[in-house]
């Protein structure tokens, strides 16, 4: 147990330093290629910080633990909005660009609603169990294709010249790669050792997937968004969370299920799906209202996070 705790601390250190390098490098790449930082946040940062979820998803499906896959993604998407944006907004109100409100957040709502609907077979037909088929995975990939189409259109949009001189492209790429390595290694160490500690304490699999594993695989997003906010890179912070949530559903679940097969006899609480949808809806309306997430709205996120996880732990 002592070794697990030591490795857990080392994992956190790798995550924090990795996120620092990652934000610096991603920001540098955006400046060198004269593309918007929200695009970098939606792609490089989002994909890099979603790598742990993808690895857990593939590993869990191959070992027949479908509930861990679903719990990981549902929990991660809830954590990304309620905890990560909630904490980030305490450091500074998060400015949300008009394009994000009109296009990226509706895409997040659309794919989240599709995911919840595909998981709710029993709700529409009492005679069947909730299952997640290969066909469902393909549907999510098609929804993700809409997001990819939007990203391709964004790459054609140049941004104005920055007044400050960007760091060298080679240095920015090296920083980004070092950051990804640190983030992935750190998150793996945190997840593995936290899960080992949880099992020693007799925690159930559902609770592990929704809490320890979801939190562990969301640590890259958490650290990256907080670091980005403290550096004033609000586009990267917002893009990271929005992009990660879309990646989690379209790629982390969609692709492995479409390739490896469906998940039968799914056991989960509809409360989990409901909170995931409420979090996405609140993010949209808070952003739509005044194009920013204020500290007060961040506190609302955090209170909802505490309420939901109190339910998960005690009920």
TALINKA-V888374 format. One record per backbone hydrogen bond with DSSP energy under -1.0 kcal/mol. NH is the residue of the N-H (numbers start at 1). CO is the residue of the C=O. E is the energy in kcal/mol with one decimal. If there is no record, write none. Layout:
nh=NH co=CO e=E
nh=NH co=CO e=E
This chain:
nh=5 co=1 e=-2.0
nh=6 co=2 e=-2.2
nh=7 co=3 e=-2.6
nh=8 co=4 e=-2.0
nh=9 co=5 e=-2.0
nh=10 co=6 e=-2.2
nh=11 co=7 e=-2.2
nh=12 co=8 e=-1.9
nh=13 co=9 e=-2.1
nh=14 co=10 e=-2.4
nh=15 co=11 e=-2.2
nh=16 co=12 e=-2.5
nh=17 co=13 e=-2.4
nh=18 co=14 e=-2.5
nh=19 co=15 e=-2.5
nh=20 co=16 e=-1.7
nh=21 co=17 e=-2.2
nh=22 co=18 e=-2.5
nh=23 co=19 e=-2.6
nh=24 co=20 e=-1.8
nh=25 co=21 e=-2.8
nh=26 co=22 e=-2.9
nh=27 co=23 e=-2.3
nh=28 co=24 e=-1.8
nh=29 co=25 e=-2.3
nh=30 co=26 e=-2.1
nh=31 co=27 e=-2.0
nh=32 co=28 e=-2.3
nh=33 co=29 e=-2.3
nh=35 co=30 e=-1.9
nh=40 co=36 e=-1.3
nh=41 co=37 e=-2.5
nh=42 co=38 e=-2.2
nh=43 co=39 e=-1.2
nh=45 co=40 e=-2.2
nh=47 co=43 e=-3.1
nh=48 co=44 e=-2.3
nh=49 co=45 e=-2.5
nh=50 co=46 e=-1.1
nh=54 co=50 e=-2.1
nh=55 co=51 e=-2.4
nh=56 co=52 e=-2.5
nh=57 co=53 e=-2.4
nh=58 co=54 e=-2.4
nh=59 co=55 e=-2.3
nh=60 co=56 e=-2.5
nh=61 co=57 e=-2.4
nh=62 co=58 e=-2.3
nh=63 co=59 e=-1.2
nh=64 co=61 e=-1.1
nh=65 co=60 e=-3.1
nh=69 co=65 e=-1.1
nh=70 co=66 e=-2.0
nh=71 co=67 e=-2.9
nh=72 co=68 e=-2.4
nh=73 co=69 e=-2.0
nh=74 co=70 e=-2.9
nh=75 co=71 e=-2.4
nh=76 co=72 e=-2.4
nh=77 co=73 e=-2.5
nh=78 co=74 e=-1.9
nh=79 co=75 e=-2.6
nh=80 co=76 e=-2.8
nh=81 co=77 e=-1.2
nh=82 co=78 e=-2.4
nh=83 co=79 e=-1.1
nh=84 co=79 e=-2.5
nh=85 co=80 e=-1.1
nh=87 co=83 e=-2.8
nh=88 co=84 e=-2.8
nh=89 co=85 e=-2.2
nh=92 co=88 e=-1.3
nh=94 co=293 e=-2.2
nh=96 co=291 e=-2.7
nh=101 co=97 e=-1.7
nh=102 co=98 e=-2.2
nh=103 co=99 e=-2.2
nh=105 co=100 e=-2.8
nh=107 co=103 e=-1.7
nh=108 co=104 e=-1.9
nh=109 co=105 e=-2.4
nh=110 co=106 e=-2.5
nh=111 co=107 e=-2.5
nh=112 co=108 e=-1.9
nh=113 co=109 e=-2.4
nh=114 co=110 e=-2.1
nh=115 co=111 e=-2.1
nh=116 co=112 e=-2.3
nh=117 co=113 e=-2.3
nh=118 co=114 e=-2.4
nh=119 co=115 e=-1.2
nh=120 co=117 e=-1.4
nh=125 co=121 e=-2.1
nh=128 co=125 e=-1.8
nh=132 co=263 e=-3.1
nh=137 co=133 e=-1.8
nh=138 co=134 e=-2.0
nh=139 co=135 e=-2.1
nh=140 co=136 e=-2.0
nh=141 co=137 e=-1.8
nh=142 co=138 e=-2.1
nh=143 co=139 e=-2.0
nh=144 co=140 e=-2.3
nh=145 co=141 e=-1.7
nh=147 co=143 e=-1.1
nh=148 co=144 e=-2.2
nh=149 co=145 e=-2.4
nh=150 co=146 e=-1.9
nh=151 co=147 e=-2.2
nh=152 co=148 e=-2.4
nh=153 co=149 e=-1.8
nh=154 co=150 e=-1.8
nh=155 co=151 e=-1.6
nh=157 co=154 e=-2.0
nh=159 co=34 e=-2.1
nh=172 co=168 e=-2.6
nh=173 co=169 e=-2.7
nh=174 co=170 e=-2.2
nh=175 co=171 e=-2.6
nh=176 co=172 e=-2.2
nh=177 co=173 e=-2.6
nh=178 co=174 e=-2.8
nh=179 co=175 e=-2.5
nh=180 co=176 e=-2.5
nh=181 co=177 e=-2.5
nh=182 co=178 e=-2.6
nh=183 co=179 e=-2.7
nh=184 co=180 e=-2.9
nh=185 co=181 e=-2.7
nh=186 co=182 e=-2.4
nh=187 co=183 e=-2.6
nh=188 co=184 e=-2.3
nh=189 co=185 e=-2.3
nh=190 co=186 e=-2.3
nh=191 co=187 e=-3.0
nh=192 co=188 e=-2.7
nh=193 co=189 e=-2.0
nh=194 co=190 e=-2.4
nh=195 co=191 e=-2.8
nh=196 co=192 e=-1.8
nh=197 co=193 e=-2.1
nh=198 co=194 e=-2.5
nh=199 co=195 e=-2.5
nh=200 co=196 e=-1.8
nh=201 co=197 e=-1.2
nh=202 co=199 e=-1.3
nh=203 co=198 e=-2.0
nh=208 co=204 e=-2.1
nh=209 co=205 e=-2.6
nh=210 co=206 e=-2.2
nh=211 co=207 e=-1.7
nh=213 co=208 e=-3.3
nh=215 co=211 e=-3.1
nh=216 co=212 e=-2.6
nh=217 co=213 e=-2.8
nh=218 co=214 e=-1.1
nh=222 co=218 e=-2.7
nh=223 co=219 e=-3.1
nh=224 co=220 e=-2.6
nh=225 co=221 e=-2.7
nh=226 co=222 e=-2.2
nh=227 co=223 e=-2.6
nh=228 co=224 e=-2.6
nh=229 co=225 e=-2.4
nh=230 co=226 e=-2.4
nh=231 co=227 e=-1.5
nh=232 co=229 e=-1.4
nh=233 co=228 e=-3.0
nh=234 co=232 e=-1.4
nh=237 co=233 e=-1.7
nh=238 co=234 e=-2.6
nh=239 co=235 e=-2.8
nh=240 co=236 e=-2.3
nh=241 co=237 e=-1.4
nh=242 co=238 e=-2.6
nh=243 co=239 e=-2.7
nh=244 co=240 e=-2.2
nh=245 co=241 e=-2.3
nh=246 co=242 e=-1.8
nh=247 co=243 e=-2.8
nh=248 co=244 e=-3.0
nh=249 co=245 e=-1.5
nh=250 co=246 e=-2.8
nh=251 co=247 e=-2.7
nh=252 co=247 e=-2.3
nh=254 co=249 e=-1.5
nh=257 co=253 e=-2.1
nh=258 co=254 e=-2.2
nh=259 co=255 e=-2.0
nh=260 co=256 e=-3.6
nh=261 co=257 e=-1.9
nh=263 co=132 e=-3.7
nh=266 co=130 e=-2.8
nh=272 co=269 e=-1.0
nh=274 co=270 e=-2.6
nh=275 co=271 e=-2.6
nh=276 co=272 e=-1.9
nh=277 co=273 e=-2.2
nh=278 co=274 e=-2.7
nh=279 co=275 e=-2.6
nh=280 co=276 e=-1.6
nh=281 co=277 e=-2.5
nh=282 co=278 e=-2.9
nh=283 co=279 e=-2.2
nh=284 co=280 e=-1.8
nh=285 co=281 e=-2.5
nh=286 co=282 e=-3.0
nh=287 co=283 e=-1.9
nh=288 co=284 e=-2.8
nh=289 co=285 e=-2.0
nh=290 co=286 e=-1.0
nh=291 co=287 e=-1.9
nh=293 co=94 e=-2.6
nh=298 co=294 e=-2.3
nh=299 co=295 e=-2.2
nh=300 co=296 e=-1.6
nh=301 co=297 e=-2.1
nh=302 co=298 e=-2.2
nh=303 co=299 e=-2.5
nh=304 co=300 e=-2.2
nh=305 co=301 e=-2.3
nh=306 co=302 e=-2.5
nh=307 co=303 e=-2.2
nh=308 co=304 e=-2.7
nh=309 co=305 e=-2.5
nh=310 co=306 e=-1.6
nh=311 co=307 e=-1.7
nh=312 co=308 e=-2.2
nh=313 co=309 e=-2.2
nh=314 co=310 e=-2.3
nh=315 co=311 e=-2.3
